[in-house]
Amino acid sequence: MATGRTVAKWVRFYAAGSNQSTYGRAVGPLKWEYEEADLTAQMGDSVRGYLPDTVSLGIGTASIVFNAQTVTGLPTMYSYPGNAYDVMIPIGIQAAPAAGDPVYVGKFEIASFQPLEEGKAAVASVTFADWDASDLPGYEKPWGNLLHARSAATAVNTSTGDHDHGAQTTAGGYMAYQVFSGGDGTATIKVQHSATAVDGDFADLGGCTTGVIDCSVVSAGILNTTTTTTTVERYTRWQIVLGTATTLTFALAFIRG
C-alpha cells in the first residue's frame, strides 16, 4: 500500500462480480453519516449539544457509459429499481488498487436509472438507495482495507500479511468479496489473521469465509465474523482453498468493527 494523495482514475467500481470500472465515469458521494440527536438541556446548557444517532451509508449516483453487454451491461443490470447489489469501491493510492488500500463496501438497491447524453456521449445515471445494513447487525462502518486486489490466484497465500492494522481489535468485523469471470471450478475464499507477521501463525477468522463456491460463476457477498466482540489480530490476509478450481479471479476486503 502506498501513501499520499491520489486521483479519481485509480478508483474502481465492482458490483455483483462485474468490473463496472470498464465503463464507469464517476461514482459517489460515498456517504457515511449519522443523524443528529438533540440532547440540549434547555434550562442548563448554554450551547446546543448533539450525539450521533442512526447511520446512513450510500454510494450516491454512478455515471456509466451506456453499453449493451448481456449480463453486466446497461440496461440489463441497472434498469430494475429494487434490485440490490453487493458493491466494492477500492481507491488506489497513486496506482491501481493494491493490498492495504482503502475500500468502501456495502449492499445497495437501484433507486433510478436514467439514460442521458453528456458531451454527445450516451451514458446512464444510476442512483442507489442507502444501505440499511440489515444484513450486518452491530456494524456501522463501510470503510475497510483491500486484502486481495482484483486478479487471478492459483495457489494458497503464504504472505506475512496483506494489511497491518497496527494493533489488535476486539469488535469483530466483516469481509466483502467479488468473484469475477475467469475461474474454472470450486474454491473457498476466506480471511485469516495473526498476532505476528509469520506465515505459519495465521488462522482462519471465524465467520469470514465463503464456504465452497463455484468460482466459474460471477458472484459477490458480505459475511460477518462470528460475533461483534470477536478478537481480530493485528495482521490480516486473504486465503483460498482450491477445490476443483485451478484459478479464480477475485477481490477481497476486510472491514474491522
C-alpha positions in Angstrom: 0.0 0.0 0.0 1.3 3.4 -1.0 0.7 6.6 1.0 -0.1 10.1 -0.1 -2.7 11.8 -2.3 -4.4 10.2 -5.2 -6.7 10.9 -8.2 -10.0 9.6 -9.5 -8.5 7.5 -12.2 -7.3 5.0 -9.6 -10.9 4.4 -8.2 -12.5 1.1 -9.2 -16.2 0.1 -9.0 -17.2 -3.5 -8.7 -20.8 -4.8 -8.4 -22.1 -8.3 -8.3 -18.9 -9.8 -9.6 -18.6 -7.4 -12.5 -15.9 -4.7 -13.1 -18.0 -1.6 -13.7 -14.8 0.5 -13.9 -14.6 -0.6 -17.5 -17.4 1.8 -18.4 -17.6 3.9 -15.2 -17.1 7.6 -15.3 -17.8 8.5 -11.7 -19.5 7.2 -8.5 -20.4 9.0 -5.3 -20.6 10.6 -2.9 -19.6 7.6 -0.6 -21.7 8.5 2.3 -21.1 7.6 6.0 -23.1 10.0 8.1 -25.2 9.9 11.3 -28.5 11.6 12.2 -28.0 14.1 15.0 -29.9 13.6 18.2 -30.5 16.9 20.0 -29.7 16.4 23.7 -29.7 20.0 24.7 -30.9 20.7 28.2 -32.9 23.9 27.5 -32.5 25.2 31.1 -29.0 24.1 31.8 -27.0 24.2 28.6 -25.6 27.4 27.1 -25.0 25.8 23.7 -26.8 23.1 21.8 -25.4 19.5 22.2 -25.8 16.6 19.8 -24.9 12.9 19.7 -24.7 10.7 16.6 -27.9 8.6 16.1 -28.8 6.3 13.2 -26.1 5.8 10.5 -26.7 6.3 6.7 -24.5 4.6 4.2 -24.7 5.1 0.4 -22.8 5.4 -2.8 -25.0 8.1 -4.4 -25.0 8.0 -8.2 -22.9 6.2 -10.7 -22.3 7.6 -14.2 -21.7 4.8 -16.6 -21.0 4.8 -20.3 -24.0 3.1 -22.0 -23.2 -0.4 -23.1 -25.1 -3.5 -24.2 -23.5 -6.5 -22.6 -25.7 -9.5 -21.9 -25.4 -9.7 -18.1 -23.4 -6.8 -16.7 -24.1 -4.1 -19.1 -26.9 -1.4 -19.4 -29.8 -1.6 -19.1 -29.7 -5.3 -18.1 -28.1 -4.8 -14.8 -29.4 -1.5 -13.6 -32.8 -0.8 -15.1 -34.9 -2.6 -12.5 -35.5 -0.5 -9.3 -35.3 -2.6 -6.2 -32.5 -4.9 -7.4 -29.8 -5.0 -4.8 -26.1 -5.4 -5.5 -23.1 -6.1 -3.3 -20.6 -3.3 -4.1 -16.9 -2.7 -3.6 -15.2 0.6 -4.4 -11.4 0.3 -3.9 -9.4 3.5 -4.1 -5.8 3.1 -5.3 -3.2 5.4 -3.9 -1.3 6.9 -7.0 -1.7 3.5 -8.7 -4.2 0.8 -9.3 -5.7 -0.6 -6.1 -3.4 -2.9 -4.1 -3.5 -4.8 -0.8 -3.9 -2.4 2.1 -5.6 0.4 0.1 -8.9 1.8 1.4 -12.1 0.3 0.1 -15.8 1.3 0.6 -18.3 -1.6 0.6 -22.0 -2.2 1.0 -25.2 -3.6 -0.5 -27.4 -1.1 -2.3 -30.6 -1.1 -4.2 -31.2 0.6 -7.5 -33.4 3.6 -7.0 -33.4 5.1 -10.5 -32.0 4.5 -14.0 -31.8 7.4 -16.4 -30.1 7.3 -19.8 -28.8 10.7 -20.9 -26.3 12.5 -23.1 -23.0 14.0 -21.8 -21.0 15.8 -24.4 -22.6 13.8 -27.2 -21.7 10.5 -25.3 -24.5 8.1 -24.4 -24.3 7.5 -20.7 -26.6 6.4 -17.9 -27.1 7.9 -14.5 -27.8 5.2 -11.9 -28.9 6.3 -8.4 -28.6 3.9 -5.5 -30.7 3.9 -2.3 -28.9 4.0 1.0 -27.9 0.7 2.7 -30.0 -0.1 5.7 -27.2 -2.5 6.9 -29.9 -5.1 7.9 -27.5 -7.9 7.0 -24.8 -6.5 9.2 -26.3 -6.2 12.7 -23.9 -4.3 15.0 -21.7 -2.8 12.2 -21.8 0.7 11.0 -18.6 1.2 9.1 -18.4 0.9 5.3 -14.6 1.6 5.1 -12.0 -1.1 5.3 -8.9 -2.3 3.6 -8.3 -4.3 0.5 -6.7 -7.7 1.1 -6.7 -9.0 -2.5 -6.8 -6.7 -5.4 -8.8 -7.9 -8.4 -6.6 -10.5 -10.0 -6.2 -14.3 -10.5 -5.0 -16.6 -7.8 -3.7 -20.1 -8.4 -2.2 -21.1 -5.1 -2.6 -20.6 -1.4 -1.4 -17.4 0.2 1.9 -17.7 2.1 2.4 -13.9 2.7 3.1 -12.5 6.1 0.0 -10.3 6.0 -1.8 -8.2 3.4 -2.7 -5.5 5.9 -1.1 -4.3 9.1 -3.7 -2.6 11.3 -1.1 -1.6 13.8 -2.9 -3.3 16.8 -5.4 -6.0 17.7 -9.1 -5.0 17.8 -12.0 -6.7 19.7 -15.1 -5.6 17.8 -15.3 -8.2 15.1 -15.7 -7.2 11.5 -16.8 -8.4 8.1 -15.4 -9.4 4.8 -16.6 -8.4 1.3 -15.8 -10.3 -1.8 -16.3 -10.1 -5.5 -15.7 -13.2 -7.8 -15.2 -12.2 -11.4 -15.2 -14.3 -14.6 -12.1 -16.3 -15.3 -12.4 -19.1 -12.6 -12.6 -22.7 -13.6 -14.2 -24.6 -10.7 -14.9 -24.6 -6.9 -12.9 -22.9 -4.2 -13.2 -21.3 -0.8 -12.2 -17.7 -0.1 -11.6 -16.5 3.5 -9.9 -14.1 5.7 -7.0 -15.1 8.1 -5.5 -13.2 10.9 -2.4 -13.3 13.1 -0.7 -11.5 16.0 2.7 -12.0 14.3 3.8 -11.5 10.7 4.7 -15.2 10.4 3.1 -17.3 7.7 2.5 -20.3 10.0 0.8 -18.3 12.7 -2.2 -17.2 10.5 -5.5 -18.8 11.4 -9.0 -18.5 9.9 -11.1 -15.7 11.1 -14.4 -17.3 12.2 -17.4 -16.4 10.0 -15.3 -14.7 7.3 -15.4 -17.5 4.7 -17.5 -18.1 1.6 -17.5 -21.8 2.1 -17.2 -23.8 -1.2 -18.5 -21.7 -4.1 -18.3 -22.1 -7.9 -15.7 -19.6 -9.0 -16.5 -20.1 -12.6 -19.7 -18.1 -12.0 -19.6 -14.4 -11.1 -20.8 -13.6 -7.5 -20.4 -11.2 -4.6 -21.2 -11.2 -0.9 -20.7 -9.8 2.6 -20.0 -12.1 5.6 -19.7 -11.3 9.3 -17.3 -12.5 11.9 -18.9 -14.9 14.5 -19.7 -12.0 16.9 -19.2 -8.3 17.1 -16.9 -8.9 20.0 -14.6 -11.2 18.1 -10.9 -10.5 18.5 -9.2 -9.7 15.2 -5.4 -9.8 15.4 -3.1 -7.1 14.0 -2.3 -8.7 10.7 -4.9 -9.9 8.2 -4.5 -11.6 4.8 -6.6 -13.4 2.1 -6.6 -17.1 1.8 -8.1 -19.7 -0.6 -8.7 -23.4 -0.6 -8.8 -24.8 -4.1 -11.4 -27.5 -4.8 -11.8 -28.3 -8.5 -10.6 -24.8 -9.5 -7.0 -24.2 -10.6 -7.6 -20.5 -10.9 -10.0 -17.9 -9.6 -10.2 -14.1 -10.1 -11.5 -12.2 -7.1 -11.2 -9.1 -4.9 -11.4 -9.3 -1.1 -11.7 -6.7 1.6 -12.0 -6.7 5.4 -13.7 -4.1 7.5 -13.0 -4.1 11.2 -15.8 -3.4 13.7 
